[in-house]
């Protein structure tokens, strides 16, 4: 019982707590600006990933075509040498 009386005397007073700065009563949110920023970062990342996939595919196709042309040229060269 003495502890409760001690808290009433020396504890925080409810009238001293400002409702605008009380962390339990204030809603913290990034708002519309935060949503737009995250959405734009997501779009940028998506476009970068799609561009990277396209470039890797293009390089892979070029190497496949070069290998095919080299094998055709080697086959053609071996037929003419016989």
N, C-alpha and C positions, 0 to 999 in steps of 0.2 A: 504494500500500500504506500509505503514511503517513496518507492521508486516512481509510482504514478504521479504523486504530488511533486516530486523533483522534476519530472518531465513537464508537468503543467507550468511550473515556475520558470525553468531554464530552457525548455524546448522551444522549437520554432513556433512562432505565433502565426495563426492562420491569416490574420489580417495584414501581416507583414509580407506575405507571399503575393507577388504581383501575378495575376492570372495570365498576363502576356508573356512572362518569362518563366513560368512554371513548366518544367519539361514534361510533366504528366498531363498538362492541359493543352499544350501546343502541338499542332499537327505539322510535322516536318515532311515536306515533299519537294521533289525537284520541279514539279509543275509541268506546264506545257513546254517550257524551254528545255528542260531535261529530257522530256519525251522526244522532242524534235531532234535534239542532239544525238541521242542514242539511235533513233531511227535513221538519221543520215549516216552515222557510222556503220550501221548494219547494211545500208544500201551500198556504201563505198566498198565494204568488205566483200559483198556479193559480186559486185562488178569486177573487183580485182581478181577474185577466185575464178570467175568465168573467163576473164581475159587470159589468165595463166593457163587454164585448161586448154583454151583455143590455141595458144602459142605452143604448148607442149605437143598437142596433137599435130600441129603443122610441122614441127621438127621431126616427129616420128614418121609422118607420111613422106617427108623429103628423104629421109634415110632409107625407107623401104623402096622408094622409086629409084634411088641411086643404086641400091643393091641389085634390084631387078635389071636395070640397064647395064650394070657391070656384068651380071651373069649372062645376059643376052649377047653382049659384046664378046665375052669370052667364048661363048658357044659358037658364035658366028666366026670368030677368029680361028677356032680349032677346026671348023669344017673347011675353011679355005686353005688351011695349012696341010691338009691331007692329000 
